[in-house]
Amino acid sequence: MEFEDFVAADVQTDEGKIFIRRAGSGPAVLLLHGFPQTHLMWRSVAPLLAEQFTVVCADLRGYGRSGCPPSSPDHAPYAKRAMAKDMVSVMSKLGFDRFSVAGHDRGGRVAYRLALDHRERVQRLAVFDVVPIADAWERADKNLAVGYWPWSLLAQPEPLPERLLSAAPDAVIDNALHGWGSAPGTFSPTVRAAYVEALSDKAHVHAICEEYRAAATIDHEHDSADRNSGRRIDCPVLVLWSGRGPLNAWYASEGGPLGLWRTWADDVQGKAFDGGHFFPEEHPQQTAQELNRFFRSDS
């Protein structure tokens, strides 16, 4: 859990501090976490990747040990566009003009926005257990509202979601870690405690809610504008999703997650992964093997 061979650092961007851990050598790989996690989710995957790559694990703005820039009425400071710009700045300051990126959940959405907005920077893109924001909202129904409750609850106007999260961060963590398909024993008490602590700071709770509000508004607008203009992801894309989760069933008529992602990119591969929503933590060796195979193609 401790990232023993990784160097921890705060990287200052134009808009705040991004916390990272870094190790390894060779082509650069950026790993981005989801909700309600932090960079800690990569604790068992990152060391395996660092045998062949320079691996950077980052906390997204508003999460973990990263800063919480002030927001605005349109939530733009917490749009995936702003969060992707953070990562371009971080990788530039670390000396990487081009890199590959893998993102899980919210991090997957930052990752594909990075590939759309900064296509000259991204060599390969891996997205885990997500579909594009526009596709998710435009196909939303009772299943999404009930099954992925953070999408609707955390997007409500402040202060309601902030008050609810702040009142019971342990309940939120337990619902996610044990109710989203992961096998028993995936999360140790130490990891659980770290995630609860990360969700216990009021500034970070507000930032996370702003990120969800952005997903329901400005992120959807950005996706729609790209789709309407024909803008596409032009790097190779790896899509992995939970074999125990709902994505296959929800989007079967569209060809599942692969069918949806192929409307955004030409070079798309992937499959359902044996595990719950948090399969990178449940099966880190298999996850690292998939990423090693995919990222090695450009190494």
C-alpha positions as CSV (number, residue, x, y, z in Angstrom):
1,M,0.0,0.0,0.0
2,E,2.9,2.3,0.7
3,F,4.3,2.7,-2.8
4,E,7.7,1.8,-1.4
5,D,9.8,2.6,-4.4
6,F,7.7,5.7,-5.5
7,V,8.7,9.3,-4.9
8,A,6.0,11.5,-3.6
9,A,5.7,15.1,-4.8
10,D,3.5,18.1,-5.0
11,V,3.5,19.5,-8.5
12,Q,2.4,23.1,-8.8
13,T,0.2,24.0,-11.8
14,D,-1.3,27.3,-12.8
15,E,-4.4,26.6,-10.7
16,G,-3.1,24.7,-7.8
17,K,-1.3,21.7,-6.4
18,I,-1.5,18.2,-7.8
19,F,-0.1,15.4,-5.6
20,I,1.7,12.5,-7.4
21,R,3.8,9.4,-6.8
22,R,6.3,8.4,-9.4
23,A,8.6,5.5,-10.1
24,G,10.3,3.5,-12.9
25,S,11.9,4.4,-16.1
26,G,11.0,4.2,-19.8
27,P,7.9,5.5,-21.6
28,A,5.6,7.5,-19.4
29,V,2.2,6.2,-18.1
30,L,-0.2,8.3,-16.2
31,L,-2.8,6.6,-13.9
32,L,-5.9,8.4,-12.8
33,H,-8.3,7.2,-10.1
34,G,-12.1,7.4,-9.7
35,F,-14.7,8.1,-6.9
36,P,-14.5,7.6,-4.0
37,Q,-10.9,6.7,-4.3
38,T,-7.5,8.5,-4.6
39,H,-4.2,7.5,-6.3
40,L,-4.1,4.8,-3.7
41,M,-6.3,2.6,-5.9
42,W,-3.2,1.9,-8.0
43,R,-1.0,0.7,-5.1
44,S,-0.7,-2.9,-6.4
45,V,-0.9,-2.1,-10.2
46,A,1.6,0.7,-10.4
47,P,4.7,-1.2,-9.1
48,L,4.1,-3.9,-11.7
49,L,3.9,-1.3,-14.5
50,A,7.0,0.5,-13.1
51,E,9.1,-2.5,-14.1
52,Q,8.8,-1.3,-17.8
53,F,7.4,2.3,-17.6
54,T,7.8,5.5,-15.8
55,V,4.6,5.5,-13.8
56,V,2.9,8.6,-12.5
57,C,-0.1,8.2,-10.1
58,A,-1.9,11.5,-9.5
59,D,-4.7,12.7,-7.3
60,L,-7.2,14.6,-9.4
61,R,-7.9,18.2,-8.4
62,G,-10.3,18.2,-5.5
63,Y,-9.4,14.6,-4.5
64,G,-6.9,13.1,-2.1
65,R,-3.9,15.3,-1.4
66,S,-4.4,17.6,-4.4
67,G,-5.6,21.1,-4.0
68,C,-9.2,22.4,-4.3
69,P,-9.3,25.5,-6.6
70,P,-12.3,27.8,-6.2
71,S,-15.2,26.9,-8.3
72,S,-17.7,29.0,-10.3
73,P,-21.4,29.1,-11.1
74,D,-20.9,27.0,-14.3
75,H,-18.6,24.5,-12.4
76,A,-15.9,24.9,-15.1
77,P,-13.0,24.7,-12.7
78,Y,-14.1,21.1,-12.1
79,A,-14.9,20.2,-15.7
80,K,-13.0,17.3,-17.1
81,R,-11.4,19.8,-19.4
82,A,-9.8,21.7,-16.5
83,M,-8.8,18.4,-14.8
84,A,-7.2,17.2,-18.0
85,K,-5.3,20.5,-18.4
86,D,-3.9,19.8,-14.9
87,M,-2.4,16.5,-16.0
88,V,-0.9,18.0,-19.1
89,S,0.9,20.6,-16.9
90,V,2.0,17.9,-14.4
91,M,3.4,15.7,-17.1
92,S,5.2,18.6,-18.8
93,K,6.8,19.6,-15.5
94,L,8.0,16.0,-15.1
95,G,9.6,16.2,-18.6
96,F,7.0,14.2,-20.6
97,D,5.6,15.7,-23.8
98,R,3.9,12.5,-24.8
99,F,2.6,9.7,-22.5
100,S,-0.1,7.1,-22.2
101,V,-2.9,7.3,-19.8
102,A,-5.3,4.9,-18.0
103,G,-8.3,6.1,-16.0
104,H,-10.8,4.3,-13.8
105,D,-14.3,5.7,-13.3
106,R,-14.0,9.6,-12.9
107,G,-10.4,9.3,-14.0
108,G,-11.4,7.5,-17.1
109,R,-13.5,10.5,-18.1
110,V,-10.6,12.9,-17.4
111,A,-8.4,10.6,-19.5
112,Y,-10.6,10.6,-22.6
113,R,-11.1,14.3,-22.3
114,L,-7.3,14.6,-22.2
115,A,-7.1,12.5,-25.4
116,L,-9.7,14.7,-27.1
117,D,-8.3,18.1,-26.1
118,H,-4.5,17.3,-26.2
119,R,-4.3,14.6,-28.9
120,E,-0.7,15.5,-29.6
121,R,0.2,14.5,-26.0
122,V,-1.6,11.1,-25.6
123,Q,-0.1,8.0,-27.2
124,R,-2.6,5.5,-25.9
125,L,-5.7,5.6,-23.8
126,A,-7.2,3.0,-21.5
127,V,-10.6,3.6,-19.8
128,F,-12.0,1.3,-17.1
129,D,-15.7,0.7,-16.4
130,V,-17.0,3.9,-18.0
131,V,-18.8,5.2,-21.1
132,P,-18.6,8.8,-22.3
133,I,-20.5,11.3,-20.2
134,A,-22.8,12.3,-23.0
135,D,-23.8,8.7,-23.7
136,A,-24.4,8.0,-20.1
137,W,-26.7,11.0,-19.6
138,E,-28.6,10.6,-22.8
139,R,-29.4,7.0,-22.1
140,A,-30.0,7.5,-18.4
141,D,-33.0,5.8,-16.9
142,K,-34.1,4.3,-13.6
143,N,-31.2,1.9,-13.7
144,L,-28.6,4.7,-13.7
145,A,-30.4,6.8,-11.1
146,V,-30.6,3.9,-8.7
147,G,-27.5,1.9,-9.5
148,Y,-25.1,4.9,-9.9
149,W,-26.6,7.1,-7.2
150,P,-23.6,9.6,-7.1
151,W,-24.4,10.8,-10.6
152,S,-27.7,12.3,-9.5
153,L,-27.2,12.9,-5.8
154,L,-23.9,14.6,-5.9
155,A,-24.9,16.8,-8.8
156,Q,-27.7,18.4,-6.8
157,P,-27.2,22.1,-5.8
158,E,-25.1,22.8,-2.8
159,P,-25.2,22.4,0.2
160,L,-27.4,19.3,0.3
161,P,-24.9,16.7,-1.2
162,E,-22.0,18.3,0.8
163,R,-23.9,18.0,4.0
164,L,-24.8,14.4,3.3
165,L,-21.3,13.3,2.4
166,S,-19.7,15.1,5.3
167,A,-22.1,13.6,7.8
168,A,-21.3,10.0,6.9
169,P,-18.2,9.5,4.8
170,D,-17.7,6.0,6.2
171,A,-21.2,5.0,5.0
172,V,-20.4,6.3,1.5
173,I,-17.1,4.4,1.4
174,D,-18.7,1.2,2.7
175,N,-21.6,1.4,0.2
176,A,-19.2,1.8,-2.7
177,L,-16.5,-0.7,-1.7
178,H,-18.8,-3.4,-0.7
179,G,-21.9,-2.7,-2.8
180,W,-20.4,-2.3,-6.3
181,G,-19.5,-5.9,-7.0
182,S,-16.1,-6.3,-5.5
183,A,-15.1,-9.6,-3.9
184,P,-14.9,-9.8,-0.1
185,G,-11.4,-9.0,1.2
186,T,-10.6,-6.6,-1.7
187,F,-10.1,-3.7,0.6
188,S,-8.1,-4.0,3.8
189,P,-9.1,-1.9,6.9
190,T,-6.1,0.3,6.2
191,V,-7.2,1.1,2.7
192,R,-10.8,1.7,3.8
193,A,-9.6,4.0,6.5
194,A,-7.5,6.0,4.0
195,Y,-10.5,6.4,1.7
196,V,-12.7,7.5,4.6
197,E,-10.1,10.1,5.6
198,A,-9.9,11.4,2.1
199,L,-13.6,12.0,2.1
200,S,-13.7,13.7,5.4
201,D,-12.3,17.1,4.5
202,K,-15.1,19.7,3.8
203,A,-13.1,21.4,1.0
204,H,-12.5,18.2,-0.8
205,V,-16.1,17.1,-0.4
206,H,-17.3,20.4,-2.0
207,A,-14.8,19.9,-4.8
208,I,-16.0,16.4,-5.5
209,C,-19.6,17.6,-5.6
210,E,-18.6,20.3,-8.0
211,E,-17.0,17.7,-10.2
212,Y,-20.3,15.8,-10.3
213,R,-22.2,19.0,-11.1
214,A,-19.8,19.6,-13.9
215,A,-20.5,16.1,-15.3
216,A,-24.2,16.9,-15.3
217,T,-23.7,20.2,-17.1
218,I,-20.6,21.6,-18.8
219,D,-18.9,18.2,-19.4
220,H,-22.0,17.0,-21.2
221,E,-21.9,20.2,-23.3
222,H,-18.2,19.6,-24.1
223,D,-18.9,16.0,-25.2
224,S,-21.9,17.1,-27.3
225,A,-20.0,19.8,-29.0
226,D,-17.2,17.4,-29.9
227,R,-19.6,14.8,-31.2
228,N,-21.5,17.3,-33.3
229,S,-18.3,18.7,-34.9
230,G,-17.0,15.2,-35.6
231,R,-14.1,15.5,-33.3
232,R,-12.7,12.0,-32.4
233,I,-10.1,10.3,-30.3
234,D,-7.3,9.4,-32.7
235,C,-5.1,7.3,-30.5
236,P,-5.6,3.5,-29.8
237,V,-8.1,2.9,-27.0
238,L,-8.4,0.0,-24.6
239,V,-11.8,-0.4,-22.9
240,L,-12.2,-2.8,-19.9
241,W,-15.3,-3.0,-17.8
242,S,-16.7,-5.0,-14.9
243,G,-18.0,-8.4,-15.9
244,R,-20.2,-8.2,-12.7
245,G,-21.4,-4.7,-13.4
246,P,-24.3,-3.3,-15.4
247,L,-22.6,-1.8,-18.5
248,N,-23.1,-4.7,-20.8
249,A,-26.8,-5.0,-19.9
250,W,-27.5,-1.3,-20.0
251,Y,-26.0,-0.7,-23.4
252,A,-26.5,-4.1,-25.1
253,S,-28.5,-2.5,-27.9
254,E,-25.6,-0.2,-28.7
255,G,-23.1,-3.1,-28.8
256,G,-22.1,-2.7,-25.2
257,P,-19.3,-0.4,-24.1
258,L,-17.2,-1.2,-27.1
259,G,-20.0,-0.2,-29.4
260,L,-20.3,3.2,-27.7
261,W,-16.6,3.9,-27.6
262,R,-16.3,3.0,-31.3
263,T,-18.5,6.0,-32.1
264,W,-15.8,8.1,-30.5
265,A,-12.6,6.4,-31.8
266,D,-11.6,4.1,-34.7
267,D,-9.0,2.0,-33.0
268,V,-10.8,0.4,-30.0
269,Q,-10.3,-2.9,-28.3
270,G,-11.4,-4.4,-25.0
271,K,-13.5,-6.8,-23.1
272,A,-15.5,-7.4,-19.9
273,F,-13.1,-8.0,-16.9
274,D,-13.8,-10.7,-14.3
275,G,-14.4,-8.5,-11.3
276,G,-16.6,-5.8,-9.8
277,H,-16.4,-2.0,-10.4
278,F,-13.1,-1.8,-8.6
279,F,-11.4,-4.6,-10.5
280,P,-8.0,-2.9,-10.6
281,E,-7.9,-3.3,-6.8
282,E,-9.6,-6.7,-6.9
283,H,-7.3,-8.2,-9.6
284,P,-4.2,-6.0,-9.8
285,Q,-1.9,-8.5,-11.5
286,Q,-4.4,-9.2,-14.3
287,T,-5.1,-5.4,-14.7
288,A,-1.3,-4.7,-14.9
289,Q,-0.9,-7.5,-17.5
290,E,-3.6,-5.9,-19.7
291,L,-2.0,-2.5,-19.4
292,N,1.5,-3.8,-20.0
293,R,0.4,-5.5,-23.2
294,F,-1.5,-2.5,-24.5
295,F,1.1,0.2,-23.6
296,R,4.0,-1.9,-24.7
297,S,2.9,-1.6,-28.3
298,D,4.3,1.9,-28.5
299,S,7.3,1.4,-26.2
